[in-house]
Amino acid sequence: MDYSALADELMQIMHRFHKANPRKPLNAALQGESFVMQYLCHQQRKVLPGEISAEMNISTARIAATLNGLEMKGYVTRRIDPGDRRRILVEITPLGEKVGMKHFKEHMNEMVHLLEALGEHDAKEFVRILEKLQASAAKMMEDKQC
């Protein structure tokens, strides 16, 4: 099989997908303030900024800037950890939880709509194949670091 021809076809499809721009709401679910709020909602505990940074694979400086914006909006609070005054704990506020869950539901509806367009069989296959690709990409990155 000529995988290079198939890769070229995939790149063309991805380019057309990019031009259609259906991913704007989906990207929001995976980055920025929306991701941080959803992460905090699902953790249901106070977290360290470094945990968020590691989960998003971005710098702690970028997380600090995002948390500044969220704090100004009243969506999160940051407090010194009473058990270790060198650490800052981040917690979502009730308003932040409400907004975060609203965003989460909107993003889920977008994903459901895209999967419904595929039909049950293709949607399951698509998710299965994406999982396989993600595992392969993770292994490839791991191998490059060795």
Secondary structure by P-SEA (a helix, b strand, c coil): ccaaaaaaaaaaaaaaaaaaccaaaaaaacccaaaaaaaaaaacccccaaaaaaaacccaaaaaaaaaaaaaacccccccccccccbbbbbbcaaaaaaaaaaaaaaaaaaaaaaaaacaaaaaaaaaaaaaaaaaaaaaaaaaac
